[in-house]
């Protein structure tokens, strides 16, 4: 059965997965047949965003276009007319050095980016003709059934069909560093990363029809139409020098004509003045300086695709970043641990570690283990053994673990403060006091995580901090 033309990805979140499968002519038990998948691949194209690479000849000629290059090229022409071959050679070398350095740096950066893309070629587990197969992500089509699990990069815009939940890192699209929870019926977007969970999903849009395409389009449009502050300043300098040179030459010519100087002498003097007014070494000096900066950044594993970006970054006066850390290291850290009366920080982090799993690479749990390694290296949490572990889910809003150690057997709980307050069965006064503490921390931009323990499974928490 042929598929209907896919809708915008967000529209699928408003309908149940079975309706989506029916519209796309797919089956959750068998997926698409090989013939149907091939037909859809021919119809919708590969699951990739086409890149329009600038031709090499255009990238070379672009270095000779602009106010400053025009002035240098004019100086070269005037030097040739005046038969000043030494000047012509020097100007030609400077013009070539400027264009060559800029082109070489951009070419190296583009080669590095291509190598990164080749190294990041992805595959996905898809259901085709009733069999699970690992396919290149670029061969997915609308209607394919895929399996998403921890560590996977979502290959296309999909609607979740079956499973408990997924925790997704959507920072590439939204800038939010904390993962978001998704359940059956919701839509997940291409290039987001699965942090926890495993679910089946149906592909609803691929390639240029995905939400990620809008991000790419905005970036491409900005690069096409926007000039950096550095470029604008160089253009202003070039325009000023052109106007100044024309004004000086005009004055010299008028004075010489008034004094009845020979026309050939007037022309030669005007040529000398024009060549002297053009800063032929300026672009070469700028390119060499920024190329050195690009080399220093490369040693720090930063790829500079455009030299002008270095000067633009160096000219930043105010740097704004959000509290999530997306613009910094995209890592969470424990800032201000609070232990309630009768307990200390060691107890808090012992329970937090027992209610976590380091191998899950959860950003919140990684912050806990990092704090222990940095501030409590002698905390022997590894001496305890987890006998049962219940991961976080968006319904219960907590993580639980049954652990055994030298101190006996206990249940460690970690989750939202409101949930643990309810589990601990606090009285009204205690609940109000702790609620005010959570609000005070939130007002300072902190995310609050509560930990607690119970002597046995099913019992209320004896304390929490």
C-alpha positions as CSV (number, residue, x, y, z in Angstrom):
1,X,0.0,0.0,0.0
2,X,1.4,3.4,-1.0
3,X,2.1,6.0,1.7
4,X,0.4,9.4,1.8
5,X,2.6,12.4,1.5
6,X,4.0,12.9,5.1
7,X,2.7,15.8,7.2
8,X,5.0,18.2,9.2
9,X,6.5,16.1,12.0
10,X,4.7,17.9,14.8
11,X,1.3,17.0,13.3
12,X,1.9,13.3,14.1
13,X,2.0,14.0,17.9
14,X,-1.7,14.9,17.7
15,X,-2.7,11.4,16.6
16,X,-2.3,7.9,17.9
17,X,0.6,5.7,16.5
18,X,-1.8,3.2,14.9
19,X,-3.3,6.0,12.8
20,X,0.2,7.1,11.7
21,X,1.1,3.5,10.7
22,X,-2.1,3.3,8.7
23,X,-1.4,6.6,6.9
24,X,2.1,5.6,6.1
25,X,1.1,2.1,5.0
26,X,3.4,0.3,7.5
27,X,3.0,-2.5,10.0
28,X,4.7,-2.6,13.4
29,X,5.1,-6.4,13.2
30,X,6.6,-6.6,9.7
31,X,7.7,-3.0,8.7
32,X,8.0,-2.2,5.1
33,X,8.7,-4.7,2.3
34,X,11.9,-4.3,0.3
35,X,10.1,-3.3,-2.9
36,X,8.0,-0.7,-1.1
37,X,11.1,0.7,0.7
38,X,12.9,1.0,-2.6
39,X,10.0,2.8,-4.2
40,X,9.8,5.2,-1.3
41,X,13.5,5.8,-1.5
42,X,13.1,6.8,-5.1
43,X,10.2,9.0,-4.2
44,X,11.4,10.8,-1.1
45,X,15.2,10.6,-1.7
46,X,17.9,9.6,0.7
47,X,17.6,10.5,4.4
48,X,20.2,13.3,4.3
49,X,20.4,17.0,3.9
50,X,21.9,17.9,0.5
51,X,25.0,20.1,0.8
52,X,25.8,22.5,-2.0
53,X,29.5,22.7,-2.0
54,X,31.1,25.8,-3.4
55,X,33.2,25.1,-6.5
56,X,37.0,25.4,-6.0
57,X,37.3,28.0,-8.8
58,X,34.6,30.2,-7.1
59,X,36.3,29.9,-3.7
60,X,39.6,31.1,-5.3
61,X,38.1,34.0,-7.3
62,X,36.1,35.1,-4.2
63,X,39.5,36.1,-2.6
64,X,40.0,38.7,-5.4
65,X,36.6,40.3,-5.0
66,X,36.0,43.3,-2.6
67,X,37.0,46.9,-2.0
68,X,40.5,46.1,-0.7
69,X,41.3,43.5,-3.5
70,X,39.9,45.9,-6.1
71,X,42.3,48.6,-4.9
72,X,45.3,46.3,-4.9
73,X,44.3,45.0,-8.4
74,X,44.0,48.6,-9.6
75,X,47.4,49.3,-8.2
76,X,48.8,46.4,-10.1
77,X,47.2,47.6,-13.3
78,X,48.5,51.2,-12.8
79,X,52.0,49.8,-12.1
80,X,51.9,47.9,-15.3
81,X,50.8,51.0,-17.2
82,X,53.6,53.0,-15.6
83,X,56.1,50.2,-16.5
84,X,57.1,49.9,-12.8
85,X,57.7,46.1,-13.0
86,X,59.2,45.8,-9.6
87,X,56.1,47.4,-8.0
88,X,53.9,45.1,-10.1
89,X,55.8,42.0,-8.9
90,X,55.6,43.0,-5.2
91,X,51.9,43.8,-5.4
92,X,51.3,40.5,-7.2
93,X,53.1,38.5,-4.5
94,X,51.2,40.2,-1.7
95,X,47.9,39.7,-3.4
96,X,48.7,36.0,-4.0
97,X,49.9,35.5,-0.4
98,X,46.7,36.9,0.9
99,X,44.4,34.8,-1.3
100,X,46.6,31.7,-0.9
101,X,46.7,31.7,2.9
102,X,42.9,32.3,3.2
103,X,42.1,29.6,0.6
104,X,44.5,27.1,2.2
105,X,43.1,27.5,5.7
106,X,39.5,27.2,4.5
107,X,40.5,24.2,2.4
108,X,42.1,22.4,5.3
109,X,39.1,23.2,7.5
110,X,36.7,21.8,4.9
111,X,38.8,18.6,4.6
112,X,38.7,18.2,8.4
113,X,34.9,18.6,8.5
114,X,34.5,16.1,5.6
115,X,36.6,13.6,7.5
116,X,34.5,14.1,10.6
117,X,31.3,13.5,8.7
118,X,32.7,10.3,7.1
119,X,33.7,9.1,10.6
120,X,30.2,9.8,11.9
121,X,28.4,7.8,9.2
122,X,25.5,6.2,11.1
123,X,23.5,3.0,10.9
124,X,20.2,2.1,12.5
125,X,18.3,-1.1,13.4
126,X,15.2,-1.2,11.1
127,X,12.4,-3.7,10.5
128,X,12.2,-4.7,6.9
129,X,10.0,-7.5,5.6
130,X,9.6,-8.9,9.1
131,X,13.3,-9.1,9.9
132,X,15.4,-6.7,11.9
133,X,18.4,-5.4,9.9
134,X,21.1,-2.8,10.4
135,X,20.8,-0.3,7.6
136,X,22.6,2.9,6.8
137,X,20.6,5.8,8.2
138,X,20.6,7.5,4.8
139,X,18.4,4.6,3.4
140,X,15.5,5.1,5.8
141,X,12.2,6.1,4.3
142,X,8.8,7.3,5.9
143,X,7.1,4.2,7.3
144,X,10.2,2.4,8.4
145,X,10.0,0.8,11.9
146,X,13.2,1.5,13.8
147,X,14.5,0.5,17.3
148,X,15.9,3.4,19.4
149,X,18.1,2.5,22.4
150,X,20.5,4.2,24.7
151,X,23.4,5.9,22.9
152,X,21.6,6.1,19.5
153,X,21.4,9.2,17.5
154,X,17.8,9.5,16.3
155,X,18.2,9.0,12.5
156,X,15.0,10.9,11.3
157,X,11.9,12.5,12.7
158,X,9.9,9.6,14.2
159,X,6.8,8.9,16.2
160,X,7.3,6.6,19.2
161,X,5.1,3.5,18.8
162,X,6.0,1.0,21.6
163,X,7.9,0.9,24.8
164,X,8.0,2.6,28.2
165,X,9.9,5.8,27.6
166,X,13.0,7.5,26.2
167,X,15.2,10.2,27.7
168,X,16.5,12.4,24.9
169,X,19.2,15.0,24.7
170,X,17.7,17.8,22.5
171,X,20.4,20.4,23.1
172,X,21.3,20.6,19.4
173,X,17.8,21.8,18.6
174,X,16.7,23.6,21.8
175,X,19.8,24.4,23.7
176,X,18.5,22.6,26.9
177,X,21.2,20.5,28.4
178,X,18.9,18.3,30.5
179,X,17.3,15.4,28.7
180,X,13.6,15.4,28.1
181,X,11.3,12.4,28.6
182,X,9.3,11.0,25.6
183,X,6.6,8.3,25.7
184,X,4.5,6.4,23.1
185,X,2.7,8.7,20.7
186,X,5.1,11.6,21.0
187,X,7.5,12.7,18.2
188,X,11.3,12.6,18.4
189,X,13.5,14.6,16.1
190,X,16.5,13.8,14.0
191,X,20.0,14.3,15.5
192,X,18.8,14.1,19.1
193,X,20.5,11.6,21.3
194,X,18.9,8.8,23.3
195,X,20.2,9.0,26.9
196,X,18.0,6.3,28.5
197,X,15.3,3.8,27.5
198,X,14.5,1.7,24.5
199,X,11.4,2.1,22.2
200,X,10.1,1.2,18.7
201,X,9.4,4.2,16.5
202,X,8.0,4.8,13.0
203,X,9.8,7.2,10.7
204,X,7.5,10.0,9.6
205,X,9.9,12.4,7.8
206,X,13.4,12.1,6.4
207,X,16.1,14.4,5.0
208,X,15.0,17.9,4.1
209,X,11.5,17.4,5.7
210,X,12.9,16.9,9.2
211,X,12.9,19.6,12.0
212,X,16.7,19.6,11.8
213,X,16.4,21.0,8.3
214,X,15.0,24.3,9.7
215,X,18.1,24.7,11.9
216,X,20.4,24.1,8.9
217,X,18.5,26.6,6.8
218,X,18.8,29.3,9.4
219,X,22.5,28.8,9.7
220,X,23.0,28.7,5.9
221,X,20.9,31.9,5.5
222,X,22.9,33.7,8.2
223,X,26.1,32.7,6.5
224,X,24.9,33.8,3.1
225,X,23.5,37.2,4.0
226,X,25.3,38.3,7.2
227,X,28.7,39.9,7.2
228,X,30.8,39.8,10.3
229,X,31.9,43.0,12.1
230,X,35.4,42.5,10.9
231,X,34.3,42.2,7.3
232,X,32.2,45.4,7.6
233,X,35.1,47.3,9.1
234,X,37.5,46.2,6.3
235,X,34.9,47.2,3.7
236,X,34.5,50.6,5.4
237,X,38.3,51.1,5.4
238,X,38.4,50.1,1.7
239,X,35.6,52.5,0.7
240,X,37.2,55.4,2.7
241,X,40.6,54.8,1.0
242,X,39.0,54.7,-2.4
243,X,37.2,57.9,-1.9
244,X,40.3,59.6,-0.4
245,X,42.4,58.4,-3.3
246,X,39.9,59.7,-5.9
247,X,39.7,63.0,-4.1
248,X,43.5,63.4,-3.9
249,X,44.0,62.4,-7.6
250,X,41.3,64.8,-8.6
251,X,43.0,67.7,-6.8
252,X,46.4,66.8,-8.2
253,X,45.0,66.6,-11.8
254,X,43.2,69.9,-11.4
255,X,46.3,71.7,-10.0
256,X,48.5,70.2,-12.7
257,X,46.1,71.3,-15.5
258,X,45.9,74.8,-14.0
259,X,49.8,74.9,-14.1
260,X,49.8,73.5,-17.7
261,X,51.9,70.4,-16.8
262,X,52.4,67.9,-19.6
263,X,49.6,65.3,-19.8
264,X,52.0,62.4,-19.6
265,X,53.6,63.8,-16.4
266,X,50.2,64.3,-14.9
267,X,49.2,60.7,-15.6
268,X,52.5,59.3,-14.1
269,X,52.1,61.4,-11.0
270,X,48.5,60.3,-10.6
271,X,49.5,56.7,-10.9
272,X,52.3,57.1,-8.3
273,X,49.8,58.8,-5.9
274,X,47.2,56.1,-6.4
275,X,49.6,53.2,-5.9
276,X,51.0,54.9,-2.7
277,X,47.5,55.4,-1.3
278,X,46.6,51.7,-1.5
279,X,47.6,49.5,1.5
280,X,48.8,46.6,-0.6
281,X,50.3,44.8,2.5
282,X,47.2,45.1,4.7
283,X,45.3,42.0,3.5
284,X,48.5,39.9,3.6
285,X,49.3,41.0,7.2
286,X,45.7,40.3,8.3
287,X,45.7,36.8,6.7
288,X,49.0,35.8,8.2
289,X,48.0,37.0,11.7
290,X,44.7,35.2,11.6
291,X,46.3,32.0,10.1
292,X,48.6,31.9,13.1
293,X,45.6,32.2,15.3
294,X,43.9,29.3,13.4
295,X,47.0,27.1,14.0
296,X,46.9,27.9,17.7
297,X,43.2,27.0,17.8
298,X,43.9,23.8,15.9
299,X,46.3,22.7,18.6
300,X,43.3,23.0,21.0
301,X,41.2,20.8,18.6
302,X,39.1,23.7,17.3
303,X,38.5,23.8,13.5
304,X,38.4,27.3,12.0
305,X,36.6,27.2,8.7
306,X,36.7,31.0,8.1
307,X,39.6,33.1,9.1
308,X,37.4,36.2,9.8
309,X,35.7,34.3,12.5
310,X,38.8,34.6,14.7
311,X,38.8,38.4,14.7
312,X,35.1,38.3,15.2
313,X,35.4,36.2,18.4
314,X,38.3,38.3,19.6
315,X,36.2,41.4,19.4
316,X,33.4,40.1,21.7
317,X,32.7,42.6,24.5
318,X,29.8,40.8,26.2
319,X,29.4,37.1,26.3
320,X,26.0,35.8,27.3
321,X,25.2,32.2,28.2
322,X,22.2,30.4,29.6
323,X,22.2,28.7,33.0
324,X,21.9,25.2,31.4
325,X,25.6,25.2,30.4
326,X,24.9,24.5,26.8
327,X,27.1,27.4,25.7
328,X,29.9,26.3,28.1
329,X,30.7,22.6,28.7
330,X,27.2,21.2,28.7
331,X,27.9,19.4,32.0
332,X,26.0,19.5,35.2
333,X,27.8,20.0,38.6
334,X,26.8,19.7,42.2
335,X,27.0,23.3,43.5
336,X,25.5,23.4,47.0
337,X,24.7,20.1,48.8
338,X,22.3,20.5,51.7
339,X,22.1,18.0,54.5
340,X,19.1,18.1,56.9
341,X,19.4,18.1,60.6
342,X,21.2,15.0,62.0
343,X,22.8,14.0,58.8
344,X,25.9,15.1,56.8
345,X,27.1,15.4,53.3
346,X,28.7,12.0,53.3
347,X,25.3,10.3,54.0
348,X,23.6,12.4,51.3
349,X,26.1,11.3,48.6
350,X,26.3,7.7,49.7
351,X,22.5,7.4,49.1
352,X,22.8,9.4,45.9
353,X,25.5,7.1,44.6
354,X,23.6,3.9,45.6
355,X,20.5,5.2,43.7
356,X,22.5,5.7,40.6
357,X,24.4,3.7,38.0
358,X,27.6,5.2,36.6
359,X,27.4,3.2,33.4
360,X,24.1,4.8,32.4
361,X,26.0,8.1,31.7
362,X,23.0,10.0,33.0
363,X,24.1,13.8,33.2
364,X,22.6,14.1,36.7
365,X,24.2,11.0,38.0
366,X,27.5,11.8,36.4
367,X,27.5,15.1,38.4
368,X,27.0,13.1,41.6
369,X,29.9,10.8,40.9
370,X,32.1,13.7,39.8
371,X,31.4,15.5,43.1
372,X,32.3,12.3,45.1
373,X,35.6,11.8,43.2
374,X,36.5,15.5,43.7
375,X,35.3,16.2,47.3
376,X,34.7,12.8,48.9
377,X,37.3,10.4,47.5
378,X,37.3,8.3,50.6
379,X,33.5,7.6,50.4
380,X,33.4,3.8,50.0
381,X,30.1,3.6,48.1
382,X,31.6,0.7,45.9
383,X,31.5,-1.6,49.0
384,X,27.7,-1.7,48.6
385,X,26.0,-4.0,46.1
386,X,22.8,-3.1,44.2
387,X,20.4,-6.0,44.4
388,X,17.7,-4.3,42.5
389,X,17.6,-1.1,40.5
390,X,14.6,0.8,39.1
391,X,15.5,3.5,36.7
392,X,13.9,6.9,36.6
393,X,10.7,7.2,34.6
394,X,8.6,10.3,34.0
395,X,5.6,8.9,35.9
396,X,7.2,8.0,39.2
397,X,9.8,10.8,38.9
398,X,12.3,8.9,41.0
399,X,15.1,6.2,40.9
400,X,15.2,3.4,43.5
401,X,17.8,0.9,44.4
402,X,17.9,-1.9,46.9
403,X,21.5,-2.1,48.2
404,X,23.4,-4.3,50.7
405,X,26.6,-3.4,52.6
406,X,28.3,-3.4,55.9
407,X,25.5,-1.2,57.3
408,X,22.9,-3.7,56.3
409,X,20.2,-3.6,53.7
410,X,18.4,-0.4,52.6
411,X,16.4,1.2,49.8
412,X,18.0,4.4,48.4
413,X,15.7,6.8,46.6
414,X,16.6,9.7,44.4
415,X,14.2,12.0,42.5
416,X,12.0,15.1,42.5
417,X,11.8,16.8,46.0
418,X,8.0,16.9,45.9
419,X,7.9,13.1,45.3
420,X,10.2,12.3,48.2
421,X,8.5,14.6,50.5
422,X,5.3,12.7,49.8
423,X,7.0,9.3,50.3
424,X,8.5,10.5,53.6
425,X,5.0,11.5,54.9
426,X,6.2,14.8,56.3
427,X,3.9,16.9,58.4
428,X,2.6,20.2,57.1
429,X,5.3,22.3,58.9
430,X,8.2,20.2,57.6
431,X,6.8,20.1,54.1
432,X,6.4,23.9,54.0
433,X,9.9,24.5,55.3
434,X,11.5,22.1,52.8
435,X,9.3,23.5,50.0
436,X,10.6,27.0,50.8
437,X,14.2,25.8,50.7
438,X,13.6,24.2,47.2
439,X,12.1,27.5,46.0
440,X,15.0,29.5,47.3
441,X,17.5,27.3,45.4
442,X,15.3,27.5,42.3
443,X,15.4,31.3,42.5
444,X,19.2,31.1,42.3
445,X,19.0,29.0,39.2
446,X,19.7,25.6,40.8
447,X,17.9,22.4,40.0
448,X,17.2,20.5,43.2
449,X,17.5,16.8,43.6
450,X,16.3,15.0,46.7
451,X,17.7,11.7,48.1
452,X,16.2,9.5,50.9
453,X,16.3,6.0,52.3
454,X,13.9,3.4,53.7
455,X,14.8,0.5,56.0
456,X,12.9,-2.0,53.7
457,X,11.1,-2.0,50.4
458,X,7.6,-0.4,50.5
459,X,8.3,1.5,53.8
460,X,8.3,5.3,53.9
461,X,11.6,7.1,53.8
462,X,13.1,7.5,57.3
463,X,14.8,10.7,56.3
464,X,15.6,12.7,53.2
465,X,18.1,15.5,52.4
